[in-house]
Every structure is written in structure tokens, then in C-alpha cells.
Amino acid sequence: MSSDLYRYAAPQAFFPVAGRMVPFFAVLAAVFALAGLYVGFIVAPTDATQGEAYRIIFLHVPAAWMSMFLYLVMAGWAGFGLAFNTRLSGMMASALAPTGALFTFIALWSGALWGRPTWGAYWVWDARLTSELILLFLYLGFIALKNAIEDPVRADRAGAILALVGAVNVPIIYFSVQWWNTLHQGASVSMTRAPSMAATMLIGMLLMALAAWMYSIAVALARLRKIILHRERDAEWVRMQRAAV
């Protein structure tokens, strides 16, 4: 069993597996997104305090969750590649970075739309907002650094160091509302206490989070296949793949 898993660490072996997984996760993403949007915008009641403006949480909260989670996964893959010199790990980190940057941008953009009716301003230099903006810069810096270095091995190593150092920012984002006096509200969902929202609101938000998760997997795997073809362009099996298309 372990030898089979080790075999899939090779880009050539994982390439067809990723191709079979992409449609599966793409369909799941669409199903969860449709269900989440229906529950969030049709079934969930109007909030007594914020009115209809609160419904931005069905986009904002899953995007914010994914922005942090994907960075940790990206840093994990990058660190694994740095430690064990596995080519696929660096490729996977590169495949995750644009999706993580996208979700970070969505979290900031939707947060600004939510902040206007709630705080009276699109942007404040709040601890959580500022650390989330830094996360976006870390994603963009990781992408720019890897694209600036022609040698893939050196690019993976440099990117891994940046990703691992930047991982310190993720707990700062998460705990910022506890460590500092901020305008940003605390977590509505916690592992240690009951959620502070109606059940339909929670279900809608979790469905959208699952949609974001499935989307991230599908897009990252599709992007990984393109990275593999680019990195392994001189290999015979790549020429065979391109000839078959």
C-alpha cells in the first residue's frame, strides 16, 4: 500500500489520476454552491440586527476560511518538497497559490461591501483586515518569486522559504479579534461552543464552504496538470499526451 502511494508522488503517475479527479470535484462544487446559495439567499431568515446585508457572509466567511486554509496547505506542500526534494510537492504549492490569492481577494472585497453598511466605511485599518491584506501580498509574492526564477528547483526552494515564513501570519489573522480590540466581530462558528446563528444560516454557510473547498481541489488539480506538462515538457510521455489531444 505504501509503495503504491509513493508511486503517485511522481508527476508522471499522478497526472492521469488528477485528470480523473477534476470532473468529480467540479460537479461537487457546483452542487454544493447551488444548495448553499439557495439556503443562504432563499431559505435563511433576515437578520434582526443587520437586515439583508448580513447575507454577504455566505460568500465572505467561506472565502476567508479558504484563504487561510489554502495558505497552510500550500506552505505544507512547499515545506514537504523542501525537506524531501519531491518535485510534485513544489508543483502542488504553485497550483494552490492562485486559488488562495483569489479567495483572499474575495474575502477582502466582500468584507468591504459588508463593512460599508455595518461600520460606515469600506475599509478600516483593523487588525484582521490588515493581516488578511498581508496574506494577499504573501500569495502574490510567492507567485511572483517563483515566476522570477527560471530554474524550477531553485524557484521551489525560494518559494518554500517564503511560504513557511509567511505561515506565521495565519494564526495572527485567526486570533486577531482575541488579541486586539478590533471592529471585526468574533467567530460565529467555534469548535468549543455552540454557533451564534440560526441553523439555516449555519447550514447555508457550511454548504458554501464545502463548495469553496471542492472548487479549490478541482481548480488546483487542473492547474497542477498544466504545471506538470510545462515542467516535464521534454519527457517522452508528455509528448505522447500532447499528441493524443
C-alpha positions as a Markdown table, in Angstrom:
| # | Residue | x | y | z |
|---|---|---|---|---|
| 1 | Met | 0.0 | 0.0 | 0.0 |
| 2 | Ser | 2.7 | 2.5 | 0.9 |
| 3 | Ser | 4.7 | 1.7 | -2.2 |
| 4 | Asp | 1.6 | 2.5 | -4.3 |
| 5 | Leu | 1.2 | 5.8 | -2.6 |
| 6 | Tyr | 4.9 | 6.6 | -3.1 |
| 7 | Arg | 4.5 | 5.8 | -6.8 |
| 8 | Tyr | 1.9 | 8.5 | -7.1 |
| 9 | Ala | 4.4 | 11.1 | -5.8 |
| 10 | Ala | 5.9 | 11.0 | -9.3 |
| 11 | Pro | 4.4 | 13.7 | -11.7 |
| 12 | Gln | 4.0 | 11.1 | -14.5 |
| 13 | Ala | 1.9 | 8.8 | -12.3 |
| 14 | Phe | -0.2 | 11.5 | -10.6 |
| 15 | Phe | -1.0 | 13.3 | -13.9 |
| 16 | Pro | -3.8 | 10.8 | -15.1 |
| 17 | Val | -5.1 | 10.5 | -11.5 |
| 18 | Ala | -5.6 | 14.2 | -11.3 |
| 19 | Gly | -7.4 | 14.2 | -14.6 |
| 20 | Arg | -9.9 | 11.7 | -13.3 |
| 21 | Met | -10.5 | 13.7 | -10.1 |
| 22 | Val | -11.1 | 17.1 | -11.6 |
| 23 | Pro | -14.6 | 16.5 | -13.0 |
| 24 | Phe | -15.7 | 14.7 | -9.8 |
| 25 | Phe | -14.8 | 17.7 | -7.6 |
| 26 | Ala | -16.0 | 20.2 | -10.1 |
| 27 | Val | -19.5 | 18.6 | -10.0 |
| 28 | Leu | -19.5 | 18.6 | -6.2 |
| 29 | Ala | -18.5 | 22.2 | -6.2 |
| 30 | Ala | -21.5 | 23.1 | -8.4 |
| 31 | Val | -23.9 | 21.1 | -6.4 |
| 32 | Phe | -22.8 | 22.5 | -3.0 |
| 33 | Ala | -22.7 | 26.0 | -4.4 |
| 34 | Leu | -26.3 | 25.8 | -5.8 |
| 35 | Ala | -27.5 | 24.3 | -2.5 |
| 36 | Gly | -25.7 | 26.9 | -0.4 |
| 37 | Leu | -26.9 | 29.9 | -2.4 |
| 38 | Tyr | -30.5 | 28.5 | -2.2 |
| 39 | Val | -30.3 | 28.1 | 1.6 |
| 40 | Gly | -28.4 | 31.3 | 2.1 |
| 41 | Phe | -30.5 | 33.7 | -0.1 |
| 42 | Ile | -33.9 | 32.0 | -0.1 |
| 43 | Val | -34.4 | 29.9 | 3.0 |
| 44 | Ala | -32.3 | 31.7 | 5.7 |
| 45 | Pro | -34.3 | 34.4 | 7.5 |
| 46 | Thr | -33.4 | 38.1 | 7.6 |
| 47 | Asp | -31.1 | 39.0 | 10.4 |
| 48 | Ala | -32.7 | 41.0 | 13.2 |
| 49 | Thr | -29.7 | 43.4 | 13.5 |
| 50 | Gln | -28.1 | 43.7 | 10.1 |
| 51 | Gly | -31.1 | 43.0 | 7.9 |
| 52 | Glu | -30.4 | 41.6 | 4.4 |
| 53 | Ala | -26.8 | 42.9 | 4.4 |
| 54 | Tyr | -25.7 | 40.0 | 6.5 |
| 55 | Arg | -26.1 | 37.6 | 3.6 |
| 56 | Ile | -22.7 | 38.6 | 2.4 |
| 57 | Ile | -21.4 | 36.1 | 5.0 |
| 58 | Phe | -22.3 | 33.2 | 2.6 |
| 59 | Leu | -19.6 | 34.5 | 0.4 |
| 60 | His | -17.3 | 36.3 | 2.8 |
| 61 | Val | -16.8 | 33.7 | 5.5 |
| 62 | Pro | -16.1 | 30.7 | 3.3 |
| 63 | Ala | -13.7 | 32.8 | 1.3 |
| 64 | Ala | -11.9 | 33.9 | 4.4 |
| 65 | Trp | -11.7 | 30.4 | 5.7 |
| 66 | Met | -10.3 | 29.1 | 2.4 |
| 67 | Ser | -7.8 | 31.9 | 2.2 |
| 68 | Met | -6.1 | 30.8 | 5.4 |
| 69 | Phe | -6.6 | 27.1 | 4.9 |
| 70 | Leu | -5.1 | 27.1 | 1.4 |
| 71 | Tyr | -2.1 | 29.1 | 2.6 |
| 72 | Leu | -1.3 | 26.5 | 5.2 |
| 73 | Val | -1.8 | 23.7 | 2.7 |
| 74 | Met | 0.4 | 25.5 | 0.2 |
| 75 | Ala | 3.1 | 26.1 | 2.8 |
| 76 | Gly | 2.8 | 22.4 | 3.9 |
| 77 | Trp | 3.4 | 21.2 | 0.3 |
| 78 | Ala | 6.2 | 23.6 | -0.2 |
| 79 | Gly | 7.9 | 22.6 | 3.1 |
| 80 | Phe | 7.5 | 18.9 | 2.3 |
| 81 | Gly | 9.2 | 19.5 | -1.1 |
| 82 | Leu | 12.0 | 21.5 | 0.6 |
| 83 | Ala | 12.6 | 18.7 | 3.1 |
| 84 | Phe | 12.3 | 15.7 | 0.9 |
| 85 | Asn | 13.2 | 17.2 | -2.5 |
| 86 | Thr | 10.0 | 15.9 | -4.2 |
| 87 | Arg | 9.1 | 17.6 | -7.5 |
| 88 | Leu | 5.4 | 17.1 | -7.2 |
| 89 | Ser | 5.2 | 19.0 | -3.9 |
| 90 | Gly | 6.6 | 22.2 | -5.3 |
| 91 | Met | 4.2 | 21.9 | -8.3 |
| 92 | Met | 1.3 | 21.4 | -5.9 |
| 93 | Ala | 2.2 | 24.5 | -4.0 |
| 94 | Ser | 2.4 | 26.5 | -7.2 |
| 95 | Ala | -1.0 | 25.2 | -8.2 |
| 96 | Leu | -2.7 | 26.2 | -5.0 |
| 97 | Ala | -1.3 | 29.7 | -4.8 |
| 98 | Pro | -3.5 | 31.5 | -7.4 |
| 99 | Thr | -6.7 | 30.0 | -5.9 |
| 100 | Gly | -5.6 | 31.0 | -2.4 |
| 101 | Ala | -5.0 | 34.6 | -3.7 |
| 102 | Leu | -8.4 | 34.6 | -5.4 |
| 103 | Phe | -10.2 | 33.6 | -2.1 |
| 104 | Thr | -8.2 | 36.2 | -0.2 |
| 105 | Phe | -9.2 | 38.9 | -2.7 |
| 106 | Ile | -12.9 | 37.8 | -2.4 |
| 107 | Ala | -12.7 | 37.9 | 1.4 |
| 108 | Leu | -11.3 | 41.4 | 1.3 |
| 109 | Trp | -13.7 | 42.6 | -1.4 |
| 110 | Ser | -16.8 | 41.1 | 0.2 |
| 111 | Gly | -15.7 | 42.3 | 3.6 |
| 112 | Ala | -15.5 | 45.9 | 2.2 |
| 113 | Leu | -19.1 | 45.5 | 0.9 |
| 114 | Trp | -20.2 | 44.3 | 4.3 |
| 115 | Gly | -18.2 | 46.9 | 6.2 |
| 116 | Arg | -19.9 | 49.8 | 4.4 |
| 117 | Pro | -23.4 | 49.3 | 5.9 |
| 118 | Thr | -22.0 | 47.9 | 9.2 |
| 119 | Trp | -19.2 | 50.2 | 10.0 |
| 120 | Gly | -19.9 | 53.1 | 7.7 |
| 121 | Ala | -16.7 | 52.6 | 5.7 |
| 122 | Tyr | -15.4 | 50.2 | 3.1 |
| 123 | Trp | -12.0 | 49.9 | 4.8 |
| 124 | Val | -10.5 | 50.4 | 8.2 |
| 125 | Trp | -7.0 | 49.5 | 9.4 |
| 126 | Asp | -8.4 | 46.8 | 11.6 |
| 127 | Ala | -6.1 | 44.1 | 12.8 |
| 128 | Arg | -7.9 | 41.3 | 11.0 |
| 129 | Leu | -8.4 | 43.3 | 7.8 |
| 130 | Thr | -4.7 | 44.4 | 7.8 |
| 131 | Ser | -3.4 | 40.9 | 8.4 |
| 132 | Glu | -5.7 | 39.5 | 5.7 |
| 133 | Leu | -4.3 | 42.1 | 3.3 |
| 134 | Ile | -0.8 | 41.0 | 4.2 |
| 135 | Leu | -1.9 | 37.4 | 3.3 |
| 136 | Leu | -2.8 | 38.6 | -0.2 |
| 137 | Phe | 0.6 | 40.1 | -0.5 |
| 138 | Leu | 2.2 | 36.9 | 0.6 |
| 139 | Tyr | 0.3 | 34.9 | -2.0 |
| 140 | Leu | 1.2 | 37.4 | -4.7 |
| 141 | Gly | 4.8 | 37.5 | -3.5 |
| 142 | Phe | 5.0 | 33.7 | -3.6 |
| 143 | Ile | 3.7 | 33.6 | -7.2 |
| 144 | Ala | 6.0 | 36.4 | -8.3 |
| 145 | Leu | 9.1 | 34.9 | -6.7 |
| 146 | Lys | 8.6 | 31.5 | -8.3 |
| 147 | Asn | 7.9 | 33.1 | -11.8 |
| 148 | Ala | 11.0 | 35.3 | -11.4 |
| 149 | Ile | 13.4 | 32.3 | -11.1 |
| 150 | Glu | 13.9 | 30.2 | -14.2 |
| 151 | Asp | 15.4 | 27.1 | -12.5 |
| 152 | Pro | 12.4 | 25.2 | -11.1 |
| 153 | Val | 14.4 | 23.6 | -8.3 |
| 154 | Arg | 15.7 | 27.0 | -7.1 |
| 155 | Ala | 12.2 | 28.5 | -7.5 |
| 156 | Asp | 10.6 | 25.8 | -5.4 |
| 157 | Arg | 13.2 | 26.3 | -2.6 |
| 158 | Ala | 12.9 | 30.0 | -2.6 |
| 159 | Gly | 9.1 | 29.8 | -2.7 |
| 160 | Ala | 9.1 | 27.3 | 0.1 |
| 161 | Ile | 11.1 | 29.5 | 2.4 |
| 162 | Leu | 8.8 | 32.5 | 1.8 |
| 163 | Ala | 5.7 | 30.3 | 2.3 |
| 164 | Leu | 6.9 | 28.9 | 5.5 |
| 165 | Val | 7.9 | 32.3 | 6.9 |
| 166 | Gly | 4.6 | 33.7 | 5.8 |
| 167 | Ala | 2.6 | 31.0 | 7.6 |
| 168 | Val | 3.1 | 32.9 | 10.8 |
| 169 | Asn | 0.5 | 35.4 | 9.5 |
| 170 | Val | -2.3 | 32.8 | 9.5 |
| 171 | Pro | -2.7 | 32.4 | 13.3 |
| 172 | Ile | -2.4 | 36.2 | 13.6 |
| 173 | Ile | -5.4 | 36.5 | 11.3 |
| 174 | Tyr | -7.4 | 33.9 | 13.2 |
| 175 | Phe | -6.7 | 35.2 | 16.7 |
| 176 | Ser | -6.6 | 38.9 | 15.9 |
| 177 | Val | -10.1 | 39.5 | 17.2 |
| 178 | Gln | -9.0 | 38.0 | 20.5 |
| 179 | Trp | -5.5 | 39.6 | 20.8 |
| 180 | Trp | -6.6 | 43.1 | 19.9 |
| 181 | Asn | -9.6 | 45.4 | 20.3 |
| 182 | Thr | -10.9 | 45.3 | 16.8 |
| 183 | Leu | -14.1 | 46.3 | 14.9 |
| 184 | His | -14.3 | 42.9 | 13.3 |
| 185 | Gln | -16.8 | 40.7 | 15.0 |
| 186 | Gly | -15.7 | 37.4 | 16.6 |
| 187 | Ala | -16.2 | 34.0 | 15.2 |
| 188 | Ser | -19.8 | 32.9 | 14.7 |
| 189 | Val | -18.7 | 29.2 | 14.5 |
| 190 | Ser | -16.4 | 27.7 | 17.0 |
| 191 | Met | -15.2 | 24.2 | 18.0 |
| 192 | Thr | -15.6 | 25.0 | 21.7 |
| 193 | Arg | -19.1 | 26.5 | 21.8 |
| 194 | Ala | -22.5 | 26.4 | 20.0 |
| 195 | Pro | -22.8 | 28.6 | 16.9 |
| 196 | Ser | -24.3 | 32.1 | 17.4 |
| 197 | Met | -26.6 | 32.0 | 14.4 |
| 198 | Ala | -29.7 | 30.3 | 13.2 |
| 199 | Ala | -29.4 | 26.7 | 12.0 |
| 200 | Thr | -30.4 | 27.6 | 8.4 |
| 201 | Met | -27.8 | 30.4 | 8.3 |
| 202 | Leu | -25.1 | 27.9 | 9.5 |
| 203 | Ile | -26.2 | 25.2 | 7.0 |
| 204 | Gly | -26.0 | 27.7 | 4.2 |
| 205 | Met | -22.6 | 28.9 | 5.2 |
| 206 | Leu | -21.2 | 25.4 | 5.6 |
| 207 | Leu | -22.6 | 24.4 | 2.2 |
| 208 | Met | -20.8 | 27.4 | 0.6 |
| 209 | Ala | -17.7 | 26.4 | 2.5 |
| 210 | Leu | -17.9 | 22.9 | 1.0 |
| 211 | Ala | -18.4 | 24.4 | -2.4 |
| 212 | Ala | -15.3 | 26.5 | -2.0 |
| 213 | Trp | -13.3 | 23.5 | -0.8 |
| 214 | Met | -14.4 | 21.3 | -3.8 |
| 215 | Tyr | -13.8 | 24.2 | -6.2 |
| 216 | Ser | -10.3 | 24.6 | -4.8 |
| 217 | Ile | -9.4 | 21.0 | -5.2 |
| 218 | Ala | -10.8 | 20.8 | -8.8 |
| 219 | Val | -9.0 | 24.0 | -9.9 |
| 220 | Ala | -5.8 | 23.2 | -8.2 |
| 221 | Leu | -5.6 | 19.7 | -9.8 |
| 222 | Ala | -6.4 | 21.1 | -13.2 |
| 223 | Arg | -3.7 | 23.8 | -12.8 |
| 224 | Leu | -1.3 | 21.1 | -11.5 |
| 225 | Arg | -1.7 | 19.1 | -14.7 |
| 226 | Lys | -0.7 | 22.2 | -16.7 |
| 227 | Ile | 2.3 | 22.8 | -14.5 |
| 228 | Ile | 3.4 | 19.1 | -14.8 |
| 229 | Leu | 3.2 | 19.3 | -18.6 |
| 230 | His | 5.2 | 22.5 | -18.6 |
| 231 | Arg | 7.9 | 21.2 | -16.2 |
| 232 | Glu | 8.1 | 17.8 | -17.8 |
| 233 | Arg | 7.9 | 19.1 | -21.4 |
| 234 | Asp | 11.0 | 17.3 | -22.5 |
| 235 | Ala | 9.8 | 13.9 | -21.3 |
| 236 | Glu | 8.6 | 11.3 | -23.8 |
| 237 | Trp | 5.3 | 10.7 | -22.0 |
| 238 | Val | 4.4 | 14.4 | -22.2 |
| 239 | Arg | 4.9 | 14.4 | -26.0 |
| 240 | Met | 2.6 | 11.4 | -26.1 |
| 241 | Gln | 0.0 | 13.1 | -24.1 |
| 242 | Arg | 0.0 | 16.2 | -26.3 |
| 243 | Ala | -0.1 | 14.1 | -29.4 |
| 244 | Ala | -3.2 | 12.3 | -28.1 |
| 245 | Val | -5.1 | 15.6 | -27.6 |
